[in-house]
Amino acid sequence: MAIIWVTRPEPFHHELMNELISKGHHALHFPCLRIIPLQLISLPESDWIVVTSQHAVSSCKTLLAKYQGKVFAVGPKTQKALLDIGLRSKIPSGLSNAESLYNEYLKNITGKGVLIDGIPRNPYLLSKLMVSNKKIEVVACYKREQVLWNLQHDTCLSQGLPDISIITSQQVLQSYLSLVKHASLPYKEIKTIVISQAIKKMALSEGIKDVVLVRHVDEIKGVEFDL
């Protein structure tokens, strides 16, 4: 039975953890980020918007539900969250990540756009849109705050070092590394599942030896955890 740390913030860890537990794994919530909504009065006028995560949807769903322009989403989870509030969006046909979204839809788009993101921001999309001289405005509707070592982490560690850690964003990885380094854990030996090439590259640069890349969170449920 594999011990798996799910590092996603509240409340987005529940579905994945329940799936892993149903398959007989010992899944524990090892939170690395806290999502804090920011107060927004309105969205800027635009021809199109990019919503970077389901956190952005939950943080400003009332404003998003009224939007009339083209909508693009980073990943199927964000697309589903938008659909749940009545907003249809497009995601890339291949890999559902920021790089694929830019290459398939945003590279040649015209008009004024709004990037709806959190703090810190999505570095890939923002840099690509700025370098390609798009008319773009960034709106931050939530902030990610690093979780410090606490009783919940102690409880996880008391059940043994994990065989696997699941990392779903670069910001989560940065906070995860801070936590495990602070506790002097042998994180380089822990099998690490990530959902983008950028996260994989960062994990490998930190010396993590076994990094497994999947396309998005849903694919983690189908991974065979051979140890």
C-alpha positions as CSV (number, residue, x, y, z in Angstrom):
1,M,0.0,0.0,0.0
2,A,1.5,3.3,-1.1
3,I,1.6,6.3,1.2
4,I,0.7,9.3,-1.0
5,W,0.9,13.0,0.0
6,V,-1.7,15.1,-1.9
7,T,-0.3,18.7,-1.7
8,R,-3.3,20.5,-3.2
9,P,-4.9,23.3,-1.2
10,E,-8.3,23.2,0.5
11,P,-10.9,22.2,-0.7
12,F,-9.5,20.9,-4.0
13,H,-7.7,17.9,-2.6
14,H,-10.9,16.0,-1.7
15,E,-11.8,14.4,-5.0
16,L,-8.3,13.1,-5.7
17,M,-7.8,11.8,-2.2
18,N,-11.1,9.9,-2.2
19,E,-10.2,8.3,-5.6
20,L,-6.8,7.2,-4.3
21,I,-8.2,5.9,-1.0
22,S,-10.9,3.9,-3.0
23,K,-8.1,2.2,-4.8
24,G,-6.5,1.1,-1.6
25,H,-3.8,3.8,-1.2
26,H,-3.0,5.5,2.0
27,A,-3.6,9.1,0.8
28,L,-2.8,12.0,3.2
29,H,-3.4,15.7,2.8
30,F,-0.1,17.5,3.1
31,P,-1.2,21.1,2.2
32,C,1.4,23.4,0.8
33,L,-0.7,26.4,-0.2
34,R,-3.7,28.3,1.1
35,I,-6.0,30.0,-1.3
36,I,-7.3,33.5,-0.2
37,P,-9.9,35.2,-2.4
38,L,-9.4,38.9,-3.2
39,Q,-12.3,41.4,-3.4
40,L,-13.2,42.4,-7.0
41,I,-15.8,44.9,-8.0
42,S,-15.7,44.4,-11.8
43,L,-13.7,42.9,-14.6
44,P,-12.1,45.2,-17.3
45,E,-13.9,45.3,-20.7
46,S,-12.3,42.9,-23.1
47,D,-12.8,40.7,-26.2
48,W,-11.5,37.6,-24.5
49,I,-10.4,36.3,-21.1
50,V,-8.1,33.5,-20.0
51,V,-9.0,31.8,-16.6
52,T,-5.9,30.1,-15.2
53,S,-7.4,27.8,-12.5
54,Q,-10.5,26.6,-10.7
55,H,-9.3,28.8,-7.8
56,A,-9.9,31.8,-10.1
57,V,-13.4,30.6,-10.9
58,S,-14.4,30.1,-7.3
59,S,-12.9,33.4,-6.3
60,C,-14.8,35.6,-8.8
61,K,-17.6,33.4,-10.1
62,T,-20.3,36.1,-9.8
63,L,-18.4,38.4,-12.2
64,L,-17.3,35.6,-14.5
65,A,-20.9,34.3,-14.9
66,K,-21.8,37.7,-16.5
67,Y,-19.0,37.7,-19.0
68,Q,-20.0,37.9,-22.7
69,G,-16.8,37.5,-24.6
70,K,-14.6,34.5,-25.6
71,V,-13.4,32.4,-22.7
72,F,-10.3,30.2,-22.6
73,A,-9.4,27.9,-19.7
74,V,-6.2,26.3,-18.5
75,G,-7.1,22.7,-18.1
76,P,-10.3,20.6,-17.9
77,K,-10.8,21.3,-14.2
78,T,-11.0,25.0,-14.9
79,Q,-13.3,24.4,-17.9
80,K,-15.6,22.3,-15.7
81,A,-15.7,24.9,-13.0
82,L,-16.6,27.6,-15.6
83,L,-19.3,25.3,-17.0
84,D,-20.8,24.9,-13.5
85,I,-21.5,28.6,-13.4
86,G,-22.9,28.6,-16.9
87,L,-19.9,29.8,-18.9
88,R,-18.6,27.8,-21.9
89,S,-14.8,27.9,-22.5
90,K,-12.2,26.5,-24.8
91,I,-9.2,24.4,-23.9
92,P,-6.6,23.0,-26.2
93,S,-7.3,19.7,-28.0
94,G,-4.0,18.1,-27.0
95,L,-2.2,18.7,-23.7
96,S,-4.5,20.8,-21.5
97,N,-1.9,23.2,-20.1
98,A,-0.8,26.8,-20.5
99,E,1.7,26.2,-23.2
100,S,-0.8,24.2,-25.4
101,L,-3.5,26.9,-24.8
102,Y,-1.1,29.6,-26.0
103,N,0.1,27.7,-29.1
104,E,-3.4,26.6,-30.2
105,Y,-5.6,29.7,-29.4
106,L,-3.7,32.7,-28.0
107,K,-0.7,32.9,-30.3
108,N,-2.7,34.5,-33.1
109,I,-5.6,36.0,-31.2
110,T,-6.5,39.7,-31.7
111,G,-8.4,42.3,-29.6
112,K,-8.0,43.0,-25.9
113,G,-7.7,40.2,-23.4
114,V,-7.8,39.8,-19.7
115,L,-5.7,37.2,-17.8
116,I,-7.6,36.2,-14.6
117,D,-5.0,34.7,-12.3
118,G,-3.8,34.6,-8.7
119,I,-0.8,36.0,-6.9
120,P,1.9,34.9,-7.6
121,R,0.9,34.8,-11.3
122,N,1.1,32.2,-14.0
123,P,4.7,33.0,-15.3
124,Y,4.4,31.2,-18.6
125,L,1.2,32.7,-19.9
126,L,1.9,36.2,-18.8
127,S,5.4,36.2,-20.3
128,K,4.2,34.8,-23.6
129,L,1.4,37.2,-23.9
130,M,3.6,40.2,-23.1
131,V,6.4,39.1,-25.4
132,S,4.0,38.7,-28.3
133,N,2.6,42.2,-27.7
134,K,-0.9,41.2,-27.0
135,K,-3.3,43.8,-25.5
136,I,-3.5,42.2,-22.2
137,E,-4.6,43.2,-18.7
138,V,-4.0,41.0,-15.6
139,V,-6.6,40.7,-12.9
140,A,-5.6,39.0,-9.6
141,C,-8.7,37.6,-7.9
142,Y,-7.0,35.4,-5.2
143,K,-3.6,35.0,-3.6
144,R,-1.7,31.8,-2.8
145,E,-0.1,31.8,0.6
146,Q,2.5,29.3,1.7
147,V,1.5,27.0,4.5
148,L,4.0,26.8,7.3
149,W,4.8,23.6,9.1
150,N,1.9,22.7,11.4
151,L,0.1,19.9,13.2
152,Q,-1.4,18.6,10.0
153,H,2.1,18.0,8.6
154,D,3.2,16.4,11.8
155,T,0.3,14.0,11.6
156,C,1.2,13.1,8.0
157,L,4.8,12.5,8.9
158,S,3.9,10.4,11.9
159,Q,2.4,7.9,9.5
160,G,5.7,7.4,7.7
161,L,7.6,9.1,4.9
162,P,5.5,9.1,1.7
163,D,6.3,6.8,-1.2
164,I,4.8,9.4,-3.6
165,S,4.1,13.1,-3.6
166,I,1.6,14.7,-6.0
167,I,2.5,18.3,-7.1
168,T,0.0,20.3,-9.2
169,S,1.6,23.7,-9.8
170,Q,5.0,25.4,-9.6
171,Q,3.9,27.4,-6.6
172,V,2.9,24.2,-4.8
173,L,6.3,22.7,-5.6
174,Q,8.1,25.8,-4.3
175,S,6.1,25.6,-1.0
176,Y,6.5,21.8,-0.8
177,L,10.3,22.1,-1.2
178,S,10.4,24.7,1.5
179,L,8.5,22.5,3.9
180,V,10.4,19.3,3.3
181,K,13.8,21.1,3.4
182,H,12.9,22.7,6.7
183,A,12.1,19.3,8.1
184,S,15.3,17.8,6.6
185,L,13.2,15.1,4.8
186,P,14.9,13.0,2.1
187,Y,12.6,14.5,-0.6
188,K,15.0,13.6,-3.5
189,E,14.1,10.0,-2.9
190,I,10.3,10.4,-3.0
191,K,8.6,9.6,-6.3
192,T,7.0,12.8,-7.4
193,I,4.0,13.1,-9.8
194,V,3.7,16.4,-11.7
195,I,1.3,17.8,-14.3
196,S,3.4,20.0,-16.5
197,Q,6.9,20.1,-18.1
198,A,7.7,23.3,-16.2
199,I,7.0,21.6,-12.9
200,K,9.0,18.5,-14.0
201,K,12.0,20.6,-15.0
202,M,11.9,22.5,-11.6
203,A,11.7,19.2,-9.7
204,L,14.6,17.6,-11.6
205,S,16.7,20.7,-11.1
206,E,16.1,20.3,-7.3
207,G,17.6,16.8,-7.5
208,I,14.4,14.8,-7.2
209,K,15.3,11.5,-8.9
210,D,12.0,10.0,-10.0
211,V,9.6,12.5,-11.6
212,V,6.5,11.3,-13.4
213,L,4.7,13.6,-15.8
214,V,1.0,13.4,-16.4
215,R,-1.1,15.8,-18.5
216,H,-3.6,16.9,-15.8
217,V,-4.9,16.0,-12.4
218,D,-7.5,13.5,-13.7
219,E,-4.8,11.3,-15.2
220,I,-3.3,10.8,-11.8
221,K,-6.2,8.6,-10.9
222,G,-5.1,6.1,-13.6
223,V,-1.5,6.0,-12.7
224,E,-0.2,2.6,-11.6
225,F,1.8,3.3,-8.5
226,D,4.6,0.7,-8.9
227,L,7.1,1.1,-6.1
